[in-house]
Amino acid sequence: MNSQLQELLNRAQERYLTSQDLKQFEEYVDSLPDRLGLYRLLRDQEVTLLQRVADQAEVELKDRVSLETLEEGMKNLILVLRYGAMAMLLDDESFLKQRLLAWLERVLPIQQMRQVNEVLYRLLNQELKKYLTARQQTLLMPLITTAQVTLIY
Amino acid sequence: MISVADLLRESRIPANYFDFAAYLRGDLDLGLLENRRGDRLIAIPHTLVTALYKGLGQETGQAARLVLMNCGIWWGKNFYTRFTESLEEYYGAPLAEMSMGIFIECLKECWTTHGWGALDFEPAHQSRGLLVITTKNSPYGIQIKGDRRPSCFLEAGILTSFFSRLSGQDLLAVQTTCESLGDPQNTFILGLTKRLEICEALLSEGLSHEAVLQRLLN
């Protein structure tokens, strides 16, 4: 649940929510079936989807980076997609940014991983576009872009 | 060939162990706060730390700094054990195989998550055997009336024993700047005890951090 909605919960002691506040809640609740559907899809297809990314990345990068580096990149991609899925479900970008990306940014050798990440994120985006409906892409893709921007540029 | 299913065989892929939201837990009915391993945490009011400093100062005078430093050293020994056990358990690798980068970031994150302030490293003189560590917003820098010396004795102690155990050598942390004296941060020089013994005298002469560091490097 995003921070605006959290903030509303904390106001319970002060007053009833205004119609405008409730509208925010309603919008979130209305979007939940879509969010849950997408979350289930990502959960159930995690291995299939990421295996396709890994297979293609291995072909593209085989002469340029070691298997260890690629594996490291894949592990981080798995994390990003898991945290991204949860952030999407909660409608809370900060879940991904503060709890994962801020950390990865500090511990990853970003420069050394750049080449791998560029390929991995391009392939991930391609695969997601194949798997997801337009609505689902609207929900998830901005989060993946945030990760991409943080970890590559 | 990479198998995603194999990468996922472990129940979790480790990220940030000291992530505040995941690290802090508690059973509020029982009045217990815990970390994610179930070790007990308590929130100490700042006024209690001040009271400890004042009480010790009154009872033991100049010896208070030594008592607090020794408390810090004892704390650091236990902290090192718990800290490394947590990391080895969470990252699924022995300390020796862990990257220094992750280890340092974990220590910084641990400091912040426990509310001990913001810790940082200045590695510029590491190759010459001296490590400079800074902290900001320390709860332990408390001005003791009439004393113009740095006062983060507990921190100096914890850093002394933590890094001694980490390096397997007899190290000492000497504090050269202190927030309680109006400095922007607390600075600690870490090095071999024998090499740093001279610091006490240099600081008594009123030498600045830079001057002390230069004397050690020359």
Interface residues (C-beta under 8 A of the other chain):
Chain A: E46 V47 L50 Q51 A54 D55 E58 L67 L70 E71 M74 K75 I78 L79 R82 Y83 R99 L100 W103 L104 R106 V107 P109
Chain B: M1 I2 S3 V4 A5 L7 L8 I13 A15 N16 D19 A21 A22 S99 G101 I102 E105 E109
